[in-house]
Amino acid sequence: MEFDPRRFGVKTIDAVVYAVSLTGVVFVVTALLSTLAGNGLPGAKWLMFFLGFAMFGYASLKVRPKAAWKGGDENSDNDGGLFSGSDEPVGVEKLVGNALDAILPPRLRPANSDERPSSGVKLLLASVCILAASYAMEVVFGINY
């Protein structure tokens, strides 16, 4: 398979926007829950830390290729890992995909689902962003207890 810079760029834009969007959603939800529980932003930082690692573990299993004895092809781009099923976008992933389709110029929009990264890859990148945000909350902004 030949390297296509346009396809790589579209996949990168899609994955990064999804990761940043999901990180924002997770921050708002954890900050709200932590504030309601009386822990404020330090509690949100810890919730994001543990949720980021849980998501990282789940995404790691999701990006595993399907085993050859289960009919998987080692050279295919199908992520069909442990939690295989449809790779149709749902929830935040679908919302971000629709927003990107509305915002991006036509030449940068994914033409089909093959030009979008798998949900496992996007979730893996989002989990790293959530962990980085939790780290930044402690180190950069001094939110700790």
N, C-alpha and C positions, 0 to 999 in steps of 0.2 A: 504494500500500500504506500502510495506516494504522499509526501507531506504537502498539505494544502494550507497556506498561511491564512486564507480567509476563513476556512473551517475552524482552524485552531483559534483564531481571534474571536469568532462567534462563540465557541465553546467557553473560552476564557471569560468573556464578558458575562455570559449567562451564569457561570459558576460563581464568579466573584460577586455579582449583584445579588444572587441568591444567598450566599454566605453572609454578606453584610446585612441584608434584610432580615434573615433569620436571627442573626446576632442581636439586632435591634429589638425584634419581637421578644426574644428570650430575656434581654435586659429589662424591658418594660414589665414583663410578667413577673420576673423574679424580684424586681424592685418593689412592685406593688404587693406581692405576697409577703415579702420580708418586712415591709413597712407595716402592713396589717398585723403581722405577728410581733411587732415591736422591736425588730432587729435592725431596721434601716438598711443603708447601703452595705455595711459589712456582712449582713446576712445574705443580701443579694449576691455579693461577691462569692460567698461560699456555695450558694445554690448554683450559680453559673459554673463554678469549678467542678462540682460533682456532676452536674448535668452535661457539661462539656466532655468529661471522661466517659460517661455512660453513652453519649452519642458517638464518641470516637470508637468505642468498642463495637457498637451496633453497626456503624458504617464500615468498619474493618471487615466484619462478617459479610456485609452486603456487597462489597466490591470483589469478593473472592470469585474467581471464575468457576463455572459449573464443572464438576468432576467429569472426566472423560467417560467413565463407566456409566454416567447418567445421561449420556448423549451430548455432552458438551464438546465443543471444538476448541482446542488450545489456541488456535489462531483467530478466533472470532472476537468481536468487540462486545459480545453479550456478557453482561455482568452476572446474570443468573445465579448468583451465589447461594448461600444458605437460605436466604429469605427470598428466593426467586418468586416471580409472579409477574404481573404486568408492571412495566416501568412507566406507566402513565402518571403524569404529575397530579398531585393532590394537595390540597391545603395551601400553605404558603408557597410551595413550589409552583403551583398552578397560577396563583395570584401574581407572583413575580414574573413568570413566563408571559402572561397576558399583558402586564405592564411594559415589559421589554418590547413586546411586539407592537405596542401602541407608541412607544417613545422612540425606538431606534429607527433610523432611515431604512428603507427597503433593502438596500444592499448589505446591511449588517444584520438583518433579521434571519433567524434560522429558517431555512426553506422547508425542512421536515424534521421529524424527531431524531434522525440520524445525526443532525448537526447540533443537537443538545447533548451535554454530558449526561451520564447516567445519574439517577437519583442518589446512588451510593457515593459517587465521586463528589457530588455537590454537598451531601450530608457530611462527608469526611472533611471537606474544606470548611464548612460551617462550624463543625466541632472544634477545629483548630482556631478559628476566629473567636469562638466563645471562650476558649481557654486563654487566648491572647488578651481578650477584653478583661477577663477576670484577673489576669496577671497585671495588666496595666492599671486596673483599679487599685491594686495593692501597691505596686512599685511607683507608678507615675503620680497617682492622685492621693496616695497615702491613706487609703481606706482599709483599715485593719483594726482588729481587736483580739 
